[in-house]
Amino acid sequence: MSKPLEGVRVLDLSHVIAGPLTSFYLAQLGAEVIKVEPPLGGEVLRSMKDGVNGDTPTGFSTLNAGKQSLALDIRTQEGADVLRTLAASADVFIENFRPGVVARYGLDYAHIKKIKEDIVYCSISGFGQHGAWAQRGAYDHVVQALTGMMMMSGEGDDGPPIKVGFPVIDVAVGMLGALSIVSALHRRSREGVGQYIDASMIQASIMLMYPNACASLSDGTPTRRVGNRGYTGSPAADTYRCADGWLAVAANTPAQFRKLTVALNIEDLCTDARALDLAAFNLPNGFVVPNDRDYVVSRLQRAFAEHNATHLEEKLTRAGVPAARVRKLEEFLQEVDETDCVRLPDYRFCQGEREVRTRGIGFSVDQDGGPTDAGAPSLGQDTRTLLMNAGLDETRIAELERAGVVRTQTRLAESLLP
């Protein structure tokens, strides 16, 4: 069974997370992705060993599985010339340097478009290609701070900023970059035109906070720090400490709230005018509106503290109230492995003598040709083949290698000999 992007060729100059995740999606959907990286050491994630020998540690492998590696110094005239030669046969070009950097080497959109008129060119940056901040350096937690994401996490107006505990913006840029490229390829197939895409961490961050950003822009609604509470504001959409851990519950509607109070043996709250706006509570639709939030929360806290989180999760779920015991990531993944609680794809990449395992790319489709089982390439693994296919002979490749412009796996292996 074929994969949807078979026949699409991608030149990927990106590094770290956002850009490589973009091209990882394309590779897993069937595209030929050529990862272009510096001959000396390759891209930075190769150095994050995590106890793994070689130049394909897990952090690198998971983002670069299924790609080819071209070790090429684009800062040299010869290297840039080689890449422009390859661009003539490419469908997609990805870079995530600071704005203006690739233009120094004649690899920006204007130059590549002259070579391949219908190229889909995606630039990924921190702050976008234009504006006074375009040249600023950007890392995930810095953008979380700048865009207000840190101040939406945590408790209280005076509490310290709290960042999301993983590179959420980098991952979002990767997803949005892949989406924008696939949509541009679809348009190209229909109209025969290329596209320039400006993807940035700033745009991704605002998109992650989309409802709040729109409310601020449209109505002037200020953001609130809600901690572990749910979006609706119901006092029973929160995270409560139980006798043996924490439980997140989402009793947003009056019907859900009634079921929750039955499970907790505090049904009297449903008729308590001090606790709830009973007129709103008895409407057929809507959310639970507290009259005295602190009072309702204190009643709920005392009730939850008397129950076992695992047992209560099961009991509430059976009753139709969304609830989940708070778990660590590794705990959840083990539970998925050992039970039939959730069915997720199980992708495994062959990485040398070991196996790198993932849970897919975020969605499942019936006709995708199955997972791509090839792992991430070693630095320069495909340099010789790619250059020969581009018309360079062995003599020219050897010249470029001696000049440090390219690096083949053969030369790399020789450099590692004792």
N, C-alpha and C positions, 0 to 999 in steps of 0.2 A: 504494500500500500504506500502510495507516495505521500510526501510531506508538502505542506502548502507553499513553502518558499523555495522549493527545489528549482535550481536554475538561476537564482539570485546570487550575485557576487558582491561581497562586502569588503571594503578596505577599512580597517579599524585601527586608528592611531591612538585610541583612548587608553587610560590606565586607572588603576585603583578599583572603584566600585561602580559609579554611575554609568560611565561609558561602556565598560566591559559587560555590565548586566544588560545594557541595551542590546549589544551584539550577541550576548549569550542567548537571549530570546530568539533572535533571528537564526542563530545556529541551530537551536533546538527545534525550530520550525522548518528546518531543511536548507537554509541558506549556506553557501560556502563563505565562511568568514576568515579573512586573512588578518591575523593580529600582527601589526607592525610595532616592533619594540627595539630599544637601543641594543646594539651588539654587545656592549659591555654590561653584563648583569641583567639585561632585560628589564621588564617593568617592575616597579617597587614591590608589589605583592609577592614576587618570587622570593624575596629575602625574608619573608615572615614564615620561618620554618615550622614552628609549632611541633618540633620534635620529629619532623619528617626529613629524611635525607633526599638530596636532589633539589631540582629547581621547580618542582611542582607541588608545593605544600597544599594542604586541603583548602585554605582560604583562597588560593589562586586557582586551584583546579575547579572548584565549584562555579566560579564565574567565567571560566575560559574553556570548559569542556566542549569538545566538538569543533574547535577552531584549528587553524594552521598558524604556525609561527614563522614570520619573516623578520630576521634580525638585520635591521637596516638603519643606518644613521642618516636620518632625513635632514640633519643640519649641514651636511656636505652637499656640494653641487651634484656630485655623482649620485648620491643617495636620493636626493630630490628628483633627479632625472629618472631614476629607476621607478620611483613611485608614480610619477606622471605617466610613464609607459604603462604601468599596471592599471592606472585609472581609466585608460581607454577601454578596458574590458570590464570595468566595474559598474554596478548598478547603484551602490550605496557607498558613501564616504562618511566616516564618523571621526570626529576629533574632539578632545576636551581640554585643550590648552587655553591659556588666558587669551582673550580677544587680541588679535593682531599677530600672535606668535607664528602661526602657520603661514601667514602672508609673507613673512620674511624669506621663506623658502619656496615661494610660488606654489603653495599647496592650499590656498584659501579657495573659497567657492568660485570667485571670479576666474581664477586660473584653471581650476578643474573643469568648470563649465565649458571653457574653450576647447578642452580635450574631449569631454563627454557631455554633449548638449543637454541630455535628459537625465543627468545625474541627480540622485536624491542625496543631498548633503546635509548632515546634521552636526551642528556645533553645540556642545554641551559645556556650560560654564557655571560659575557661581551666581553671577549677577546679571547675566545676559550680555549681549554684544554691544550694547549702547548705554549711555548714561555715565554720570560722574563716578559711579562705583564699579564700573565694568572691570577695572584693573585690580580690584581688591582680591586678595586670596580668600578662598572660602573652604571651610570644612563643615561637616554636618552640624556639630554642636554650636558652631558660631552662627550659622544661619538659623538654627532653632532659636538662639538668643535674639537675633536681630528682628526676626519676623513675629515675635510674640509667642511662639510655641512654648518656650520654657515657662512663661508666665501664665499659661493656661493649665499647666500641670501643678500639682501640689495643693496645699490647703492654705486658705486665709490670705488676705491682702498683704500682710507683712511677712509671709513665709518666704523662704529662699526659692529661687528659680529651680525647677526640676526638669532636666532634659529627658526625652524619650530614651530608653535604655539601649537602643540599637540605632544604627545609621539610617533612620527612617526616611530622611529626605534623599539621601543617595539612592536608596532602593526605589523611591517614588520616581526620581528622575529617570532611572533605568526603564521602568515600566512605561512612563509617558514617552520617553524617547523611542522605544520599540513601537508603541502605538502610533506615534506620528509618522514613523518611517513606513510602517505597513500601510497606513492610509495614503501616504504619498505614492507608494508603489501601485496601489490600486488606481489612483487617479492617473498615473503614468500609463498604465495598461489601457485605460479608457481614452485618454486624450493625447498621449504621447509627449507629455511635458514633465520636466523634472521639478525639483522643489528645494528651497533652502529652509532649513528648520533651525530655529533658535530655541533650544531647550535650556532651562536654567534651574538651579536649586531654589532660587527665589520663587519662580513660578510654581514649582512642585510643592514648596512649603505652603503657599497660599492655597493651592488646590487641596492639600490635605486638610486644611481648615476651612474648606469651602463654605459650609453653612454659616459659620461664624463671621467669615470675611464678608460674605454677601449681606448679612444682617447689619454689620458695621457700616458698610458702604451705602446701603439702601435706607436704613432707618436710624443710623447713628447708635445702634445698640452696643453698649460696651461689653467687652468679654468679662466673664466671671471665672474665678478659679473654683471648680467644682470637685476637685480631688478625685475620689473614686465613685462619685455619684454619677447616675445616668443622665442622659441628655434631656429627658422630659422634665426633670425637677421633682418627680414624685419622691416622697421620703422613703418609699419602699423600692426605689431604684438606686441601690447603693451597695456598698461592700461592708459586711458585718462580721465581727469576730465571733466565732463559735467556740465550743468547748475545746476543740482540737484543731483549730485553724480558722481560715477566713472563707466566707461565702459571698459571692456576688449574686445579687438577685435583681430582677427587673419586673417588679409588680407595678406596672405603669397605670393600668386601667382599674376602675373600681372592681370589675369581675376578678382580675388577678389579685388585687389587694384583699378581697374577701377570702379567696382561697389561701392566701398567705397567712392571714390571721387565724384561720381554722387550723392550719398546720402548726402554728405557734401558740395556740390556745389563748389568743387575745382578741376574740371576735368582738368584744365590746367596743373596740376602736371604731368599728363601722357605724356605730350609732352615737358616737361621742362628738358633740358639737364643739367641744374645746379642741379636739384633735383635728377634725376635718370640716371642710365646707360641705355640709351635707346636701345642699341643693345641687351643687356640681357633682357630688358623689353619686347621687341617685339619677342622674341623666343617663340616657342609653349609650352615649358616646362621650369621650373625653378622657382626661387624666385625673389622677388623684391630686386634689389641691388641699394642702394642710392649712389650718388656721393657726396652729401653734407647732411649728416644725420641730423645735427643740423637744417639746413634750412627746410628739409622735416618735421621734428618733430615739429618745431615751427609753420608751416602752419597747421599741423594736430591739434595741441593743440588749436590754435585759433578757428578752425572750430568746434571741439568737444565742446568747451566751450559755443557755441551758441545753442546747442541742448539739449533736454531732454533725459536722459539716457534710461528710460523705452521705450519711443517712438522710439529712435534710435535702441535699441536692437531688437524691433519688425520689424522695417524697414529693417535693415541689414539682419536679419534672413530670411525674405521673399526673399531678393535678393540673398541669398546663401552665405553670408559672416558670418562666425562664430563670435558671439558676445554675451556677457552676462553682464548685470548690476551687479556690485559687491554687494553681499548680505552678511549678517551675516548668520551663520548656522541656527539659530532658524527661521530666516526669510524664508530661503529656505525650511526648513522642513514644515513650516506652509503653504507655497505655494503648496507644494506637496499634503498636506492634503486637501486643499480647491479647487484645480483645477485638471485637467487631464493632467498636463504638463509632468509628468514622472510617470510611474507605477513601484512602488517598493514593495517588500514583506512587509507585516505588521505583525511582530512577537510580540506576547504579552505573557509574562510570569506571571503566578499567583504567587505573592509573598506575602503570608499571606493575609491581608485584602486589599492589594493594587495591582495594575497592573504595571508591568515594560514593557515598549514598546520599540521595536527596529525596524530597517528597514532591518532585515535579516542579512545574513552573507556574503554579497558581490556578490552573484550570485543567479540565479534562475534556477531550473531544473524542468522538467515536472513530473518526477517520483521519488520524494524524500520522499514520505509519509507525507508531510506537516510539519509544524513547531512543535518542541517539546515544549509543553506549560508549563512544570514543571519549577518552579523557582529555585533559589539557595537554598541549604539546610542550615538549622541552624547548628551551630557547634555541631558535634557529633550525628547528627540526625540518622545516619545509622550505628553507631558504633556497637551496640548490634547485629543487624541482620547480619552484615558482619562477625563479630567474631563467631557467632553461626554457620553460614554457613561454616566457615573455620574449624569447629570442636571443638571450645572452648565451654565448658558448662557454665552455670550460675555461678557456684562456682568460676571457673577460671577467668571469666570476672569481678566478684566482687573483687577478689584479685588484679587484675591489676588496677581496678579503685581505690581501697584504696591506692595503691602504687603510684597513679598519672600517671600511664603509659597510661591509656586510660580514656576517658570521654564519657559517654553516655548522651543522651538527658535527660534521667530521672535524672541523677545526676546534670546535668546543670540546670534543672528546680528547683531542690531542693536548689541549691546554690543561686538562684535568689529570693527565698522566703524571706519576711521581717522577 
